[in-house]
Amino acid sequence: MELHDVWFVLIAVLWTGYFFLEGFDFGVGVLTKLLARNRAEKRVLINTIGPVWDGNEVWLLTAGGATFAAFPEWYATLFSGFYLPLLVILLCLIVRGVAFEYRAKRPEEHWQRNWETAIFWTSLIPAFLWGVAFGNIVRGVKIDQDLEYVGTVWDLLNPYALLGGLVTLTLFTFHGTVFTALKTVGEIRGRARTLALRLGLVTAVLALVFLVWTQADKGDSKSLVALVVAVAALVVALMANQAGREGWAFALSGVTIVAAVAMLFLTLFPNVMPSTLDADWSLTVTNASSSAYTLKIMTWLAAIAMPVVLLYQGWTYWVFRKRIGTQHIAEPAH
């Protein structure tokens, strides 16, 4: 296996890790409107992801940086062609981070309510747009002979990509719901399990249509295995949720995300951005990659840094592993 193939796999792993981790905290952000009934329950939801949301976003920074360094042509075409949706995602992530930090800085109800509304929308919009973006990457976009995107933003709003956006939105929200059931106690835990069943059924239908469409259009035997794993894991996650096994439900919803993202990358390889104008103009792991020397240096750096990052983030989750409920929410200090 060549180094550019290795880095395609590593970037796929980074995006998978990002969607697994940021997926549930996007979902929890959406649940601040769907699940919480009062101010205390909203604080419970926000506190479940409070210690980890910023660490989860590190995976996005790493995935973007790795793409820039390993596949500069892919990075340039992707960020120029998808400029508007990626800018919206970036702005949402900035506002979302500010909302988490500033929400409790003042005691006025309207101040806190406005920041909670910001958390909801800046969780929902990226969860949808990431599916649209990856749907277009897999489907292919208008790339010319100079390896440049020549389409418009309206070309990105096609039925396949919009369905992909609905899948990521519902799947991330379902992932966040089972995470909430795993991390909370009391009444909110029971309502989370009930909502997870409803969301899971909707997610299963949308995901099945999207993945079967992908398989029929670009799939092979390997992607078919990933499709079966994704669907089976989602079904078993629903069963585990109904049985009150929140840990298994969360793990299996994560497997669903991992298998679904793996399927997309399997159907994509060896392309990184297919051209719908001419297959010969597609960006591939070969014509979009950096030099072998650059990839070699990056490989050594990744081998040293990645284990440290994984150990630190795993330790963070271990420290904040306990369940919380409204009884753990202190009165405001103001």
HUFEN-V748018 format. One record per residue. RES is the residue in three letters. PSI is psi in radians with two decimals (* if undefined). OMEGA is omega in degrees with one decimal (999 if undefined). Layout:
# HUFEN-V748018
[[RES;PSI;OMEGA] [RES;PSI;OMEGA]]
This chain:
# HUFEN-V748018
[[MET;2.25;179.3] [GLU;2.80;-178.3] [LEU;-0.59;179.3] [HIS;-0.51;173.9] [ASP;-0.72;178.4] [VAL;-0.75;-177.6] [TRP;-0.47;171.1] [PHE;-0.77;178.9] [VAL;-0.76;-179.2] [LEU;-0.70;178.1] [ILE;-0.66;175.1] [ALA;-0.72;178.8] [VAL;-0.73;-179.8] [LEU;-0.76;177.9] [TRP;-0.65;177.8] [THR;-0.79;177.6] [GLY;-0.68;178.9] [TYR;-0.81;-178.7] [PHE;-0.59;176.9] [PHE;-0.82;-173.7] [LEU;-0.91;179.7] [GLU;-0.41;179.3] [GLY;-0.82;-177.7] [PHE;-0.54;179.1] [ASP;-0.44;165.9] [PHE;-0.78;-179.6] [GLY;-0.74;178.7] [VAL;-0.66;176.7] [GLY;-0.73;176.8] [VAL;-0.61;-177.2] [LEU;-0.26;178.0] [THR;-0.39;174.8] [LYS;-0.56;-173.2] [LEU;-0.52;-170.5] [LEU;-0.76;-175.2] [ALA;2.38;-179.0] [ARG;-0.28;-179.0] [ASN;3.11;-176.2] [ARG;-0.68;-179.3] [ALA;-0.71;-179.5] [GLU;-0.58;174.9] [LYS;-0.67;177.8] [ARG;-0.63;176.1] [VAL;-0.85;-179.5] [LEU;-0.82;-179.0] [ILE;-0.65;-179.9] [ASN;-0.41;177.9] [THR;-0.53;-179.6] [ILE;-0.06;-177.2] [GLY;-0.77;-177.8] [PRO;-0.16;-169.2] [VAL;-0.25;-171.4] [TRP;-0.69;-178.1] [ASP;-0.59;175.1] [GLY;-0.61;177.7] [ASN;-0.61;-178.8] [GLU;-0.32;177.0] [VAL;-0.56;179.1] [TRP;-0.59;176.5] [LEU;-0.79;178.4] [LEU;-0.71;-179.9] [THR;-0.74;179.8] [ALA;-0.77;178.2] [GLY;-0.75;178.5] [GLY;-0.71;179.1] [ALA;-0.68;177.9] [THR;-0.75;179.0] [PHE;-0.76;-175.3] [ALA;-0.70;-174.5] [ALA;-0.61;-176.5] [PHE;1.27;-175.2] [PRO;-0.61;178.1] [GLU;-0.69;177.3] [TRP;-0.82;-179.6] [TYR;-0.81;-176.5] [ALA;-0.80;-178.8] [THR;-0.71;-179.7] [LEU;-0.86;-174.0] [PHE;-0.34;173.7] [SER;-0.76;-179.4] [GLY;-0.62;-177.7] [PHE;0.52;-171.3] [TYR;-0.87;-174.6] [LEU;-0.91;179.2] [PRO;-0.64;179.1] [LEU;-0.59;175.7] [LEU;-0.72;177.9] [VAL;-0.75;177.9] [ILE;-0.79;-179.6] [LEU;-0.79;179.2] [LEU;-0.69;177.7] [CYS;-0.75;-179.0] [LEU;-0.61;177.4] [ILE;-0.88;-179.2] [VAL;-0.66;-179.5] [ARG;-0.78;178.2] [GLY;-0.73;177.5] [VAL;-0.70;-179.0] [ALA;-0.76;177.9] [PHE;-0.71;-175.1] [GLU;-0.58;-171.5] [TYR;-0.23;-174.2] [ARG;-0.77;-174.2] [ALA;0.22;-177.2] [LYS;-0.36;178.0] [ARG;2.64;-173.9] [PRO;-0.24;-174.8] [GLU;2.40;-177.0] [GLU;-0.72;-178.3] [HIS;-0.61;177.3] [TRP;-0.89;-178.5] [GLN;-0.68;179.8] [ARG;-0.69;179.1] [ASN;-0.72;178.5] [TRP;-0.59;176.3] [GLU;-0.65;174.8] [THR;-0.68;177.3] [ALA;-0.72;178.5] [ILE;-0.73;179.6] [PHE;-0.95;-175.1] [TRP;-0.62;-180.0] [THR;-0.05;168.6] [SER;-0.72;-177.3] [LEU;-0.80;-174.2] [ILE;-0.86;177.1] [PRO;-0.65;178.8] [ALA;-0.62;177.6] [PHE;-0.79;-173.8] [LEU;-0.54;176.7] [TRP;-0.66;176.9] [GLY;-0.69;176.9] [VAL;-0.79;-178.5] [ALA;-0.87;-177.7] [PHE;-0.52;173.8] [GLY;-0.73;178.4] [ASN;-0.61;177.9] [ILE;-0.76;-178.8] [VAL;-0.76;-178.2] [ARG;-0.64;-175.5] [GLY;2.64;-179.4] [VAL;3.05;-177.8] [LYS;1.73;177.4] [ILE;2.27;-177.1] [ASP;-3.00;-176.3] [GLN;-0.28;176.7] [ASP;0.18;-179.9] [LEU;0.58;179.7] [GLU;2.53;178.1] [TYR;2.24;-177.5] [VAL;0.20;177.8] [GLY;-2.97;177.8] [THR;3.03;178.7] [VAL;-0.49;-179.8] [TRP;-0.46;176.8] [ASP;-0.40;-178.9] [LEU;-0.28;-176.4] [LEU;1.00;178.5] [ASN;2.83;-175.0] [PRO;-0.71;-178.2] [TYR;-0.82;-178.4] [ALA;-0.69;178.4] [LEU;-0.65;174.4] [LEU;-0.70;176.1] [GLY;-0.65;177.0] [GLY;-0.71;177.4] [LEU;-0.63;179.1] [VAL;-0.84;-178.9] [THR;-0.65;179.4] [LEU;-0.86;-178.2] [THR;-0.66;-179.3] [LEU;-0.76;178.3] [PHE;-0.66;178.9] [THR;-0.71;175.0] [PHE;-0.77;178.2] [HIS;-0.73;178.0] [GLY;-0.54;-179.9] [THR;-0.76;178.6] [VAL;-0.51;173.9] [PHE;-0.71;177.8] [THR;-0.76;177.7] [ALA;-0.59;-179.8] [LEU;-0.55;-170.5] [LYS;-0.03;-175.0] [THR;2.91;174.4] [VAL;2.83;175.4] [GLY;-2.75;-173.7] [GLU;-0.65;-177.3] [ILE;-0.55;178.3] [ARG;-0.80;179.5] [GLY;-0.73;178.7] [ARG;-0.59;177.9] [ALA;-0.72;178.8] [ARG;-0.69;178.1] [THR;-0.79;179.2] [LEU;-0.62;179.7] [ALA;-0.65;178.6] [LEU;-0.82;-179.0] [ARG;-0.81;179.2] [LEU;-0.67;-178.5] [GLY;-0.67;179.5] [LEU;-0.75;176.8] [VAL;-0.77;179.8] [THR;-0.74;-178.0] [ALA;-0.75;-179.5] [VAL;-0.87;-178.6] [LEU;-0.78;-178.1] [ALA;-0.69;-180.0] [LEU;-0.78;179.0] [VAL;-0.80;-177.4] [PHE;-0.81;-177.2] [LEU;-0.65;176.9] [VAL;-0.69;175.7] [TRP;-0.80;178.9] [THR;-0.78;-179.5] [GLN;-0.74;-179.1] [ALA;-0.56;-175.9] [ASP;-0.74;-171.3] [LYS;0.04;-168.7] [GLY;2.90;172.7] [ASP;-2.90;-176.4] [SER;-0.63;-179.9] [LYS;-0.78;179.5] [SER;-0.52;177.2] [LEU;-0.70;176.6] [VAL;-0.77;178.9] [ALA;-0.68;178.2] [LEU;-0.83;-179.2] [VAL;-0.74;179.1] [VAL;-0.76;-178.7] [ALA;-0.83;-178.1] [VAL;-0.76;-179.3] [ALA;-0.73;-179.6] [ALA;-0.67;179.4] [LEU;-0.73;178.8] [VAL;-0.79;-179.6] [VAL;-0.57;175.8] [ALA;-0.71;177.1] [LEU;-0.71;178.6] [MET;-0.75;179.3] [ALA;-0.68;177.9] [ASN;-0.75;179.3] [GLN;-0.51;179.4] [ALA;-0.02;-179.9] [GLY;0.29;178.9] [ARG;1.33;-173.0] [GLU;-0.63;179.5] [GLY;-0.80;177.4] [TRP;-0.70;179.7] [ALA;-0.77;179.7] [PHE;-0.78;179.5] [ALA;-0.73;-177.3] [LEU;-0.57;173.4] [SER;-0.60;174.3] [GLY;-0.70;176.5] [VAL;-0.66;177.4] [THR;-0.81;178.9] [ILE;-0.80;-179.1] [VAL;-0.81;-177.9] [ALA;-0.69;-179.4] [ALA;-0.78;178.3] [VAL;-0.70;177.1] [ALA;-0.71;178.8] [MET;-0.74;179.7] [LEU;-0.76;-179.9] [PHE;-0.57;176.8] [LEU;-0.69;178.2] [THR;-0.40;-178.7] [LEU;-0.76;-174.3] [PHE;2.44;5.4] [PRO;0.08;174.3] [ASN;2.73;167.8] [VAL;-0.47;170.6] [MET;1.78;179.9] [PRO;2.59;175.1] [SER;2.30;176.1] [THR;-0.15;179.3] [LEU;-0.71;179.8] [ASP;2.21;-177.6] [ALA;-0.51;-179.5] [ASP;-0.24;179.9] [TRP;0.11;-179.8] [SER;2.59;171.2] [LEU;2.28;-178.4] [THR;3.01;177.7] [VAL;-0.34;-179.2] [THR;-0.94;-174.0] [ASN;-0.14;-179.7] [ALA;-0.04;-171.0] [SER;2.84;172.9] [SER;3.14;179.3] [SER;2.78;179.5] [ALA;-0.62;-179.8] [TYR;-0.75;177.8] [THR;-0.78;-179.2] [LEU;-0.59;178.9] [LYS;-0.79;178.4] [ILE;-0.76;179.4] [MET;-0.65;-179.0] [THR;-0.76;178.1] [TRP;-0.74;179.0] [LEU;-0.72;179.9] [ALA;-0.66;-179.8] [ALA;-0.52;179.5] [ILE;-0.77;-170.8] [ALA;-0.67;-172.4] [MET;-0.79;178.5] [PRO;-0.64;179.2] [VAL;-0.80;-180.0] [VAL;-0.76;-179.3] [LEU;-0.72;179.0] [LEU;-0.76;-179.3] [TYR;-0.79;-178.5] [GLN;-0.65;175.7] [GLY;-0.69;177.6] [TRP;-0.68;178.6] [THR;-0.80;179.4] [TYR;-0.60;179.3] [TRP;-0.74;-179.0] [VAL;-0.70;-176.4] [PHE;0.72;-174.2] [ARG;-0.27;-171.9] [LYS;2.69;177.1] [ARG;2.70;175.6] [ILE;2.79;178.2] [GLY;-3.10;-178.3] [THR;-0.46;179.6] [GLN;-0.28;178.7] [HIS;-0.04;-177.6] [ILE;2.05;-179.0] [ALA;2.75;175.5] [GLU;2.55;179.6] [PRO;2.50;-177.9] [ALA;-0.24;-176.6] [HIS;*;999]]
